[in-house]
Amino acid sequence: MGWIGLIISIIIIGLIAGALARLIVPGKQSMSIGMTILLGIVGSFLGSWICWNVFGYTNENGGWQVIPFIVGIVIAAILIGIYVAITGRRHTGVTR
């Protein structure tokens, strides 16, 4: 798989990772779907980079790379938590 295929697969996995990470983060997050996707993609890129460059992960048996996917979900969950902490949990209900 070339670089283009790799980037496309990381983006697709990032979409899934963002959705799963958002389910992991407790409480209600007032984030758009676009921000969830963006943080998932960033988490996926960072997770893949950490696995390959920091820990020297290689997928010698071929197939689906589970470890970078799981690391990407964890990093995306952390990014979503940071985003929620920075922007605050906005309430859309009526205040009294």
C-alpha positions in Angstrom: 0.0 0.0 0.0 1.4 3.4 -1.0 1.4 6.6 1.0 -2.0 7.7 -0.4 -3.6 4.4 0.5 -2.1 4.6 4.0 -3.4 8.2 4.5 -6.9 7.3 3.3 -7.0 4.2 5.6 -5.9 6.3 8.6 -8.6 8.8 7.8 -11.3 6.1 7.6 -10.0 4.5 10.8 -9.9 7.9 12.3 -13.6 8.4 11.6 -14.4 5.1 13.4 -11.9 5.9 16.2 -13.5 9.3 16.8 -16.9 7.8 17.1 -15.7 5.1 19.5 -13.7 7.5 21.5 -16.7 9.8 22.0 -18.6 6.8 23.4 -15.8 6.1 25.8 -15.6 9.7 27.2 -18.1 10.0 30.1 -20.9 12.5 30.1 -22.5 14.5 27.3 -20.2 16.4 25.0 -21.5 19.3 23.1 -19.3 18.8 20.1 -20.1 18.8 16.4 -19.8 15.6 14.4 -17.1 17.4 12.4 -15.0 18.0 15.5 -15.5 14.4 16.5 -14.3 13.3 13.1 -11.3 15.7 13.2 -10.2 14.6 16.7 -10.6 10.9 15.6 -8.4 11.5 12.6 -5.8 13.3 14.7 -5.9 10.5 17.2 -5.5 7.9 14.5 -2.5 9.7 13.0 -0.9 10.1 16.4 -1.7 6.5 17.4 -0.2 5.2 14.2 2.9 7.4 14.5 3.5 6.5 18.1 3.2 2.7 17.4 5.4 2.8 14.3 8.0 5.4 15.2 8.2 5.4 19.0 7.6 1.7 19.7 8.8 0.3 16.4 5.6 -1.6 15.7 5.6 -3.7 12.6 2.7 -5.8 11.2 4.8 -8.7 10.0 1.9 -11.1 9.7 -0.1 -8.6 7.5 -3.8 -8.1 7.9 -5.5 -5.5 10.0 -3.3 -3.5 12.4 -5.2 -3.7 15.6 -2.7 -2.1 18.0 -2.4 1.2 16.2 -6.3 1.3 16.0 -6.6 0.8 19.7 -3.9 3.4 20.5 -5.7 5.8 18.1 -9.0 5.3 19.9 -7.3 6.0 23.3 -5.6 9.1 22.0 -8.8 10.3 20.3 -10.6 9.8 23.7 -7.9 11.9 25.4 -8.2 14.6 22.8 -12.0 14.7 23.2 -11.5 14.9 26.9 -9.1 17.8 26.5 -11.4 19.5 24.0 -14.4 19.3 26.4 -12.2 20.5 29.3 -11.1 23.5 27.3 -14.4 24.5 25.7 -16.5 23.5 28.8 -19.6 21.5 28.8 -22.1 23.9 27.4 -25.7 23.3 28.4 -28.4 23.9 25.8 -31.2 23.8 28.3 -33.0 26.9 29.7 -31.4 28.4 32.7 -33.4 29.8 35.5 
